[in-house]
Amino acid sequence: MPVRLTAGNRLTYARLNLFSVIYGPQYVKLGIGAKLFLYTGAILAVVLLTAFFVLERNQASQWHRALFDQSRAFVRFATPEVMKLFRGQFAGDSPAHHQVGRLLAANPDLMRVALYSARGRRLYLSDPFGLHRAVPLPETLESTDLGEGGRGEDVHAWLRELPDGPPVLDLLVPVAGPTGERILFARYLVSTRQVAERIGEIRVRFALIAIGALGISLLLAGLVARRFTRPLEELTRGVRAIGEGRLDTKIPVDRQDEVGELALAFNEMAASLDASRRSLTERNRELHSANEELRRVQMQLIRSERLAAIGQLAAGVSHEIDNPVGIILGYAELLLEDLAEDDPRRDDVLGIIEECRRCRRITGGLLGLARSVPEEMIGVDLHDLAAGIFDSLRPQKLFRQVELVLRPANGPFRVMGDADQLRQVLINLLLNAAQAMEGQGRIEVELRAGGEQVELLVRDSGPGVPKEIAERIFEPFYSTKSGDEGTGLGLSLCRKLVEDHGGSLDLVETESGACFRLILPGTETEKSFDNQKGDFLP
């Protein structure tokens, strides 16, 4: 709806535009505290500067007046004495030339003295006194200077500006004869440097006093402005905090006016928003957990399907591969028996036998991937199973220098499963650990019972698993072993066997060595197997 401009609001609008033009658009962005502070500071600065200027000018005038009065008194006293020294003899070899300096040395500000005749011709000019520089004096006096002297002992004084330094005080004293007629003029130059230095010191003192007073005044103005603007700043910070997501922000309510009511309403709004966010966050967390579980199940399903596909392929071709490989292996073994010990062909035949056995290991692993979930599930004590495996591995060459430790020393830790498959999993993990340590080190198997599940940890003191390959070690055909040492199916087969038992097999990150964690359901909570009444293995 358009606003109709009347004479009153036209005037207000014009004033606002003029205000913006004069002070600029940035002025209207200043807060109340800043405006109060700036207004007070500007007023105090103007008052102090005015007072400083007036006092400084007054003090300078007093110093100059004092210099004028002192200099007039001095020249009135000194002129008769100077006349006595010269006694009308102004020649260059007159002894008075040397005595004038000693006579006038009592005035440290005196720069030079000159004597002029009644007609204005210079009769005498002294050298500069003390450390004063030589200020030139004319050979003759101007007609105006001659008239300024008047009669008697009147002294005419004026400030003479110099191009390269402070001004000097120029005093002209008429000297009268016995009849009262003017016979000579004595001219004195007096330095104003000391007065200028004193005025400079006064300016510095006044400036320090003004700065101190201005600082104290601004501090008081800031405190007053702070008292009025602090509640508004707290509200502003609270609004910004809510905008940044910190909904638990609370503003202290210590006032009973409108600002306090606004702070109370703000706290109630923030509490309501915080409760809504907490509820939404909890639901998002539940949704995220469900998505993660779904993703894990999906990845497990994909991995199972991949392994099943590999197993089906292996089941279809393993027999075709095993038959010719078995025939080749048999003939190679027969041929090896017929060769003498020193026959050079034995190495070739041994190579054929080793490669044939390697092919059979690969096909055996593929057939293991193709096996379905075991139908016969019996109670298995993992502690006794691990202890028996330790006894069978210790005599082997690879484990003779390996320390095998089982913790705790006593069981039982019972699960439902296929004892042969679980034995195969544990042996594979122990073999991998011993090979990683190159037959020297420590392997520790730790069992934990967690109510609904049993956890088995296999730790070794080897070099560990690098992070860049940790995510791939369970992939089929992926192996870090060189040459003919591995097929890349061991850990894949172990994970599949464990998952077929309703458990999981993972690599645990540790500071040193490698650690594999095997989790299986306990016997009291396992309900998915048909046979749960079997006897536990000894």
C-alpha positions as CSV (number, residue, x, y, z in Angstrom):
1,M,0.0,0.0,0.0
2,P,1.7,3.3,-1.0
3,V,2.4,5.9,1.7
4,R,1.0,9.3,1.1
5,L,3.6,12.1,1.7
6,T,2.3,14.9,3.8
7,A,4.1,18.1,4.6
8,G,5.2,16.7,8.0
9,N,6.7,13.4,6.7
10,R,8.2,15.2,3.7
11,L,10.2,17.4,6.1
12,T,11.2,14.3,8.2
13,Y,12.3,12.5,5.0
14,A,14.3,15.4,3.9
15,R,16.1,15.7,7.3
16,L,17.0,12.0,7.1
17,N,18.4,12.3,3.7
18,L,20.4,15.4,4.7
19,F,21.6,13.5,7.8
20,S,22.9,10.6,5.6
21,V,24.6,13.0,3.2
22,I,26.4,14.8,6.0
23,Y,27.5,11.9,8.1
24,G,27.6,9.2,5.5
25,P,25.7,5.9,5.3
26,Q,28.2,4.2,7.7
27,Y,27.1,6.5,10.5
28,V,23.7,4.9,10.8
29,K,25.3,1.5,11.4
30,L,26.9,2.6,14.7
31,G,25.4,1.2,17.9
32,I,24.0,3.1,20.7
33,G,27.1,2.7,22.8
34,A,29.4,3.8,20.0
35,K,27.3,6.8,19.3
36,L,27.2,7.8,23.0
37,F,31.0,7.3,23.2
38,L,31.7,9.3,20.0
39,Y,29.4,12.2,21.0
40,T,31.0,12.5,24.4
41,G,34.5,12.1,23.0
42,A,33.9,14.8,20.4
43,I,32.5,17.3,22.9
44,L,35.3,16.7,25.3
45,A,37.9,17.0,22.6
46,V,36.5,20.3,21.4
47,V,36.3,21.7,24.9
48,L,39.8,20.6,25.8
49,L,41.3,21.8,22.5
50,T,39.6,25.2,23.0
51,A,40.8,25.5,26.6
52,F,44.3,24.4,25.5
53,F,44.4,27.0,22.8
54,V,43.2,29.9,25.0
55,L,45.6,29.0,27.9
56,E,48.5,28.5,25.5
57,R,47.9,31.9,23.8
58,N,47.5,33.6,27.2
59,Q,50.7,32.1,28.6
60,A,52.7,33.0,25.5
61,S,51.4,36.6,25.7
62,Q,52.4,36.8,29.3
63,W,55.9,35.5,28.5
64,H,56.4,37.9,25.7
65,R,55.1,40.8,27.8
66,A,57.5,39.8,30.6
67,L,60.4,39.7,28.0
68,F,59.3,43.2,26.7
69,D,59.2,44.7,30.2
70,Q,62.5,43.1,31.3
71,S,64.2,44.2,28.1
72,R,62.9,47.8,28.4
73,A,64.2,48.0,32.0
74,F,67.5,46.5,31.0
75,V,68.1,49.0,28.1
76,R,67.1,51.9,30.2
77,F,69.7,50.9,32.8
78,A,72.4,49.9,30.3
79,T,72.2,52.8,27.8
80,P,73.7,55.5,30.2
81,E,76.5,53.1,31.1
82,V,77.3,52.4,27.5
83,M,77.5,56.2,26.8
84,K,79.9,56.6,29.7
85,L,82.2,54.0,28.1
86,F,82.4,55.7,24.7
87,R,82.4,59.4,25.9
88,G,81.8,60.4,22.3
89,Q,84.7,58.4,20.9
90,F,83.3,55.8,18.4
91,A,86.5,55.0,16.4
92,G,87.4,51.4,15.8
93,D,90.4,51.5,18.1
94,S,88.4,52.9,21.1
95,P,88.8,50.8,24.3
96,A,85.1,51.0,24.8
97,H,84.7,48.4,22.0
98,H,86.1,45.7,24.4
99,Q,84.4,46.9,27.5
100,V,80.9,46.9,26.1
101,G,80.8,43.1,26.0
102,R,81.8,42.8,29.6
103,L,79.3,45.4,30.7
104,L,76.3,43.8,28.9
105,A,77.1,40.2,29.6
106,A,74.6,40.2,32.5
107,N,71.8,39.8,30.0
108,P,72.3,36.3,28.3
109,D,69.5,37.1,25.8
110,L,71.2,40.1,24.4
111,M,72.5,39.4,20.9
112,R,73.9,42.7,19.6
113,V,74.2,46.5,20.2
114,A,74.5,49.3,17.7
115,L,74.8,53.1,18.1
116,Y,73.3,55.5,15.6
117,S,73.7,59.3,15.3
118,A,70.7,61.6,15.5
119,R,70.5,61.6,11.8
120,G,70.4,57.8,11.7
121,R,74.0,56.9,10.6
122,R,75.5,53.9,12.3
123,L,78.4,54.8,14.6
124,Y,79.1,51.5,16.3
125,L,78.1,47.8,15.9
126,S,79.2,45.2,18.4
127,D,80.1,41.6,17.7
128,P,77.5,38.9,18.5
129,F,77.5,38.3,22.3
130,G,77.9,34.8,23.7
131,L,76.8,32.0,21.3
132,H,74.2,34.1,19.5
133,R,74.5,34.3,15.7
134,A,75.2,37.6,13.9
135,V,71.9,39.2,13.0
136,P,72.6,42.0,10.5
137,L,71.7,45.6,11.3
138,P,71.3,48.4,8.7
139,E,73.9,51.2,8.2
140,T,71.2,53.8,8.6
141,L,67.9,54.0,10.4
142,E,64.7,54.5,8.6
143,S,63.0,57.9,8.9
144,T,60.1,56.1,10.7
145,D,62.5,54.7,13.2
146,L,63.8,58.1,13.9
147,G,60.4,59.4,14.6
148,E,59.4,56.5,16.8
149,G,61.9,57.3,19.4
150,G,60.3,60.6,20.5
151,R,62.0,62.6,23.2
152,G,63.5,61.7,26.5
153,E,64.0,58.1,27.4
154,D,61.0,56.5,25.7
155,V,61.9,53.0,24.4
156,H,60.4,51.7,21.2
157,A,60.2,47.9,21.0
158,W,58.9,45.5,18.3
159,L,59.3,41.9,17.2
160,R,61.5,41.4,14.2
161,E,60.8,38.3,12.2
162,L,63.8,36.4,10.8
163,P,63.7,34.0,7.8
164,D,65.6,31.2,9.6
165,G,64.8,31.2,13.3
166,P,62.6,32.6,16.0
167,P,61.9,36.3,16.0
168,V,64.1,38.8,17.9
169,L,63.1,41.7,20.1
170,D,64.3,44.9,18.5
171,L,64.6,47.9,20.9
172,L,65.5,51.4,20.0
173,V,66.4,53.9,22.8
174,P,66.8,57.6,22.1
175,V,69.7,59.3,24.0
176,A,69.2,62.9,25.0
177,G,71.9,65.5,25.6
178,P,72.1,68.0,28.5
179,T,69.7,70.3,26.8
180,G,67.2,67.5,26.2
181,E,67.8,67.3,22.5
182,R,68.2,63.8,21.0
183,I,71.8,63.2,20.1
184,L,72.1,59.4,19.7
185,F,70.1,56.2,19.3
186,A,71.0,52.9,21.0
187,R,69.7,49.8,19.3
188,Y,69.5,46.4,21.1
189,L,68.7,43.0,19.7
190,V,67.3,40.6,22.3
191,S,66.8,36.9,21.6
192,T,63.4,35.3,22.2
193,R,64.7,31.7,22.0
194,Q,64.3,31.0,25.7
195,V,60.8,32.4,25.7
196,A,60.0,30.1,22.7
197,E,61.5,27.1,24.5
198,R,59.4,27.8,27.6
199,I,56.3,28.2,25.5
200,G,57.1,24.9,23.9
201,E,57.4,23.2,27.3
202,I,54.1,24.7,28.3
203,R,52.5,23.4,25.2
204,V,53.8,19.9,25.9
205,R,52.5,20.0,29.5
206,F,49.2,21.3,28.4
207,A,49.0,18.6,25.7
208,L,49.8,15.9,28.2
209,I,47.2,17.2,30.6
210,A,44.7,17.4,27.8
211,I,45.4,13.9,26.7
212,G,45.2,12.6,30.2
213,A,41.9,14.4,30.9
214,L,40.5,13.3,27.5
215,G,41.5,9.7,28.3
216,I,39.9,9.7,31.7
217,S,36.8,11.4,30.3
218,L,36.6,8.8,27.5
219,L,37.0,6.0,30.0
220,L,34.1,7.3,32.1
221,A,32.1,7.8,28.9
222,G,32.8,4.2,27.9
223,L,31.8,2.9,31.3
224,V,28.5,4.8,31.1
225,A,27.9,3.6,27.6
226,R,28.8,0.0,28.6
227,R,26.2,0.2,31.4
228,F,23.5,1.0,28.9
229,T,24.6,-1.3,26.0
230,R,25.7,-4.4,27.8
231,P,22.2,-6.0,27.9
232,L,21.7,-5.3,24.2
233,E,25.1,-6.9,23.4
234,E,24.2,-10.0,25.4
235,L,21.0,-10.3,23.4
236,T,23.0,-9.9,20.2
237,R,25.5,-12.6,21.2
238,G,22.6,-14.9,22.1
239,V,21.0,-14.4,18.7
240,R,24.3,-15.1,16.9
241,A,24.9,-18.1,19.0
242,I,21.5,-19.5,18.1
243,G,22.3,-18.7,14.4
244,E,25.5,-20.8,14.8
245,G,23.6,-23.7,16.2
246,R,24.4,-23.3,20.0
247,L,20.8,-23.6,21.2
248,D,21.8,-24.1,24.8
249,T,22.7,-20.4,25.1
250,K,21.2,-18.6,28.1
251,I,21.2,-14.9,28.7
252,P,21.4,-13.8,32.3
253,V,18.2,-12.0,33.4
254,D,19.2,-9.3,36.0
255,R,16.9,-6.5,35.0
256,Q,13.2,-5.9,35.6
257,D,12.6,-3.6,32.7
258,E,11.7,-4.3,29.1
259,V,15.2,-5.5,28.3
260,G,14.8,-8.2,31.1
261,E,11.5,-9.3,29.7
262,L,13.1,-9.6,26.2
263,A,15.9,-11.7,27.6
264,L,13.5,-14.0,29.4
265,A,11.5,-14.5,26.2
266,F,14.7,-15.2,24.3
267,N,15.7,-17.9,26.8
268,E,12.3,-19.6,26.5
269,M,12.6,-19.5,22.7
270,A,16.2,-21.0,22.8
271,A,15.1,-23.8,25.2
272,S,12.2,-24.7,22.9
273,L,14.5,-24.8,19.9
274,D,17.1,-26.8,21.8
275,A,14.5,-29.4,22.7
276,S,13.4,-29.7,19.1
277,R,16.9,-30.1,17.9
278,R,17.7,-32.8,20.4
279,S,14.7,-34.8,19.3
280,L,15.7,-34.3,15.7
281,T,19.3,-35.3,16.4
282,E,18.3,-38.4,18.2
283,R,16.1,-39.5,15.3
284,N,18.9,-38.7,12.8
285,R,21.3,-40.8,14.9
286,E,18.9,-43.7,14.9
287,L,18.4,-43.3,11.1
288,H,22.2,-43.2,10.6
289,S,22.7,-46.4,12.7
290,A,20.0,-48.1,10.7
291,N,21.7,-47.0,7.4
292,E,25.1,-48.2,8.7
293,E,23.7,-51.6,9.6
294,L,21.9,-51.8,6.3
295,R,25.1,-50.9,4.5
296,R,27.1,-53.5,6.5
297,V,24.5,-56.2,5.7
298,Q,24.5,-55.2,2.1
299,M,28.3,-55.3,1.8
300,Q,28.3,-58.7,3.6
301,L,25.6,-59.9,1.2
302,I,27.6,-58.7,-1.8
303,R,30.8,-60.4,-0.5
304,S,28.9,-63.6,0.2
305,E,27.4,-63.5,-3.3
306,R,30.9,-62.9,-4.8
307,L,32.4,-65.7,-2.8
308,A,29.4,-68.0,-3.8
309,A,29.9,-67.1,-7.4
310,I,33.6,-67.9,-7.1
311,G,32.8,-71.1,-5.3
312,Q,30.3,-72.2,-8.0
313,L,32.8,-71.5,-10.7
314,A,35.4,-73.4,-8.7
315,A,33.1,-76.3,-8.2
316,G,32.5,-76.5,-11.9
317,V,36.1,-76.5,-13.0
318,S,38.0,-77.9,-10.0
319,H,37.2,-81.5,-11.0
320,E,38.3,-80.8,-14.5
321,I,41.6,-79.3,-13.2
322,D,42.2,-81.9,-10.5
323,N,42.0,-84.9,-12.8
324,P,44.8,-83.8,-15.2
325,V,46.8,-82.3,-12.4
326,G,46.5,-85.5,-10.4
327,I,47.7,-87.5,-13.4
328,I,50.6,-85.2,-14.0
329,L,51.5,-85.3,-10.3
330,G,51.3,-89.1,-10.2
331,Y,53.6,-89.6,-13.3
332,A,56.0,-86.9,-11.9
333,E,56.3,-88.8,-8.6
334,L,56.9,-92.1,-10.4
335,L,59.5,-90.4,-12.6
336,L,61.2,-89.0,-9.5
337,E,61.5,-92.5,-8.0
338,D,63.2,-93.7,-11.2
339,L,65.8,-90.9,-11.3
340,A,69.1,-91.2,-9.5
341,E,70.0,-88.8,-6.7
342,D,72.6,-87.1,-8.8
343,D,70.5,-86.9,-11.9
344,P,70.2,-83.2,-13.0
345,R,66.7,-83.8,-14.2
346,R,65.5,-84.2,-10.6
347,D,65.2,-80.4,-10.1
348,D,62.9,-80.1,-13.1
349,V,60.7,-83.0,-11.9
350,L,60.6,-81.5,-8.3
351,G,59.5,-78.2,-9.9
352,I,56.6,-80.0,-11.7
353,I,55.6,-81.8,-8.5
354,E,55.6,-78.5,-6.5
355,E,53.5,-76.6,-9.1
356,C,51.0,-79.5,-9.2
357,R,50.6,-79.4,-5.5
358,R,50.1,-75.7,-5.6
359,C,47.4,-76.1,-8.2
360,R,45.6,-78.6,-5.9
361,R,45.9,-76.1,-3.0
362,I,44.2,-73.4,-5.1
363,T,41.4,-75.7,-6.2
364,G,41.0,-76.9,-2.6
365,G,40.6,-73.3,-1.4
366,L,38.1,-72.6,-4.2
367,L,36.1,-75.7,-3.2
368,G,36.2,-74.4,0.4
369,L,34.5,-71.2,-0.7
370,A,31.9,-73.2,-2.5
371,R,30.9,-75.2,0.5
372,S,27.6,-74.3,2.1
373,V,26.8,-73.8,5.8
374,P,27.6,-77.0,7.7
375,E,24.6,-78.9,8.6
376,E,26.1,-80.6,11.7
377,M,26.6,-78.0,14.6
378,I,27.9,-79.3,17.9
379,G,29.2,-77.6,21.0
380,V,32.9,-76.6,20.7
381,D,35.1,-75.3,23.5
382,L,37.4,-72.7,21.8
383,H,39.8,-72.9,24.7
384,D,40.4,-76.7,24.3
385,L,40.4,-76.2,20.5
386,A,43.2,-73.6,20.7
387,A,45.2,-75.6,23.3
388,G,45.1,-78.7,21.0
389,I,46.2,-76.7,18.0
390,F,49.1,-75.2,20.0
391,D,50.3,-78.8,20.9
392,S,50.2,-79.8,17.3
393,L,52.0,-76.7,15.9
394,R,54.9,-76.4,18.5
395,P,56.9,-79.3,17.0
396,Q,56.8,-77.9,13.5
397,K,59.8,-76.1,12.2
398,L,58.0,-72.8,11.6
399,F,56.9,-72.6,15.3
400,R,60.0,-73.9,17.1
401,Q,61.2,-70.3,17.9
402,V,57.7,-68.9,18.4
403,E,56.3,-68.4,21.9
404,L,52.6,-69.5,21.9
405,V,50.5,-68.0,24.7
406,L,46.9,-68.9,25.5
407,R,44.9,-66.6,27.9
408,P,43.2,-67.3,30.1
409,A,44.8,-70.6,31.2
410,N,41.4,-72.2,31.8
411,G,38.1,-72.4,30.0
412,P,35.5,-73.2,28.9
413,F,34.5,-70.8,26.1
414,R,31.8,-72.7,24.2
415,V,30.2,-72.0,20.9
416,M,28.1,-74.0,18.4
417,G,29.8,-74.8,15.2
418,D,31.8,-77.2,13.0
419,A,35.0,-78.1,14.9
420,D,37.0,-78.9,11.7
421,Q,36.1,-75.5,10.1
422,L,36.9,-73.6,13.3
423,R,40.2,-75.5,13.6
424,Q,41.0,-74.6,10.0
425,V,40.3,-70.9,10.7
426,L,42.5,-70.7,13.8
427,I,45.3,-72.7,12.2
428,N,45.3,-70.3,9.2
429,L,45.5,-67.3,11.4
430,L,48.4,-68.8,13.4
431,L,50.2,-69.7,10.2
432,N,49.9,-66.2,8.8
433,A,51.2,-64.7,12.1
434,A,54.2,-67.1,12.2
435,Q,55.0,-66.4,8.6
436,A,54.8,-62.6,9.2
437,M,57.3,-63.0,12.1
438,E,59.5,-65.3,10.0
439,G,59.4,-67.9,12.7
440,Q,60.6,-65.7,15.6
441,G,58.4,-63.8,18.1
442,R,55.3,-64.2,20.2
443,I,51.8,-65.2,19.3
444,E,49.0,-64.7,21.9
445,V,45.5,-66.0,21.7
446,E,43.1,-64.4,24.1
447,L,39.5,-65.6,24.8
448,R,36.8,-63.4,26.2
449,A,33.2,-64.3,27.1
450,G,30.7,-61.5,26.6
451,G,27.4,-63.1,27.6
452,E,25.9,-63.5,24.2
453,Q,29.1,-64.1,22.3
454,V,32.7,-65.3,22.6
455,E,35.6,-63.2,21.4
456,L,38.9,-64.7,20.3
457,L,41.9,-62.4,19.6
458,V,45.1,-63.5,17.8
459,R,48.0,-61.1,18.4
460,D,51.5,-61.3,17.1
461,S,54.7,-59.3,17.5
462,G,55.4,-59.1,13.8
463,P,55.6,-56.0,11.6
464,G,51.8,-55.6,11.4
465,V,49.6,-54.8,8.5
466,P,50.2,-51.5,6.6
467,K,47.1,-49.2,6.4
468,E,47.1,-49.1,2.7
469,I,46.5,-52.9,2.4
470,A,44.4,-53.4,5.6
471,E,41.1,-53.0,3.7
472,R,42.0,-55.5,1.0
473,I,43.5,-58.5,3.0
474,F,40.1,-60.3,3.0
475,E,39.6,-60.0,-0.7
476,P,39.9,-63.3,-2.7
477,F,43.3,-63.8,-4.5
478,Y,44.8,-60.8,-2.7
479,S,48.1,-61.7,-1.1
480,T,51.2,-59.9,0.2
481,K,53.3,-63.0,0.0
482,S,55.8,-63.3,-2.8
483,G,56.1,-66.0,-5.4
484,D,54.5,-69.4,-4.6
485,E,54.0,-68.8,-0.9
486,G,50.3,-67.9,-0.9
487,T,47.2,-68.1,-3.0
488,G,45.3,-65.1,-1.5
489,L,42.4,-67.3,-0.5
490,G,43.2,-68.0,3.2
491,L,41.7,-65.0,4.9
492,S,38.8,-64.9,2.5
493,L,38.0,-68.5,3.3
494,C,38.4,-67.9,7.1
495,R,36.0,-65.0,7.0
496,K,33.4,-67.0,5.0
497,L,33.6,-69.9,7.4
498,V,33.2,-67.6,10.4
499,E,30.3,-65.7,8.8
500,D,28.7,-69.1,8.1
501,H,28.8,-69.7,11.8
502,G,27.0,-66.4,12.4
503,G,30.1,-64.6,13.5
504,S,32.6,-62.0,12.2
505,L,36.4,-61.8,11.5
506,D,38.1,-58.4,11.4
507,L,41.5,-56.8,11.6
508,V,42.0,-54.7,14.7
509,E,44.2,-51.6,14.6
510,T,47.1,-51.8,17.1
511,E,50.3,-49.9,17.8
512,S,52.6,-52.8,17.0
513,G,52.1,-56.2,15.3
514,A,48.8,-57.5,13.9
515,C,45.6,-58.5,15.8
516,F,42.7,-60.4,14.3
517,R,39.4,-60.5,16.2
518,L,37.1,-63.5,15.8
519,I,33.6,-63.2,17.3
520,L,31.2,-66.2,17.5
521,P,27.7,-66.5,19.1
522,G,27.7,-68.3,22.5
523,T,25.9,-71.6,23.0
524,E,23.2,-70.1,25.3
525,T,22.1,-67.5,22.8
526,E,22.6,-69.3,19.5
527,K,19.1,-70.2,18.1
528,S,19.7,-70.4,14.4
529,F,21.2,-73.8,14.3
530,D,19.2,-77.0,14.1
531,N,21.5,-79.1,16.2
532,Q,22.1,-77.6,19.7
533,K,22.1,-80.7,21.8
534,G,25.4,-82.1,20.7
535,D,28.2,-83.0,23.1
536,F,31.0,-80.5,23.6
537,L,34.3,-81.6,22.1
538,P,36.9,-82.5,24.7
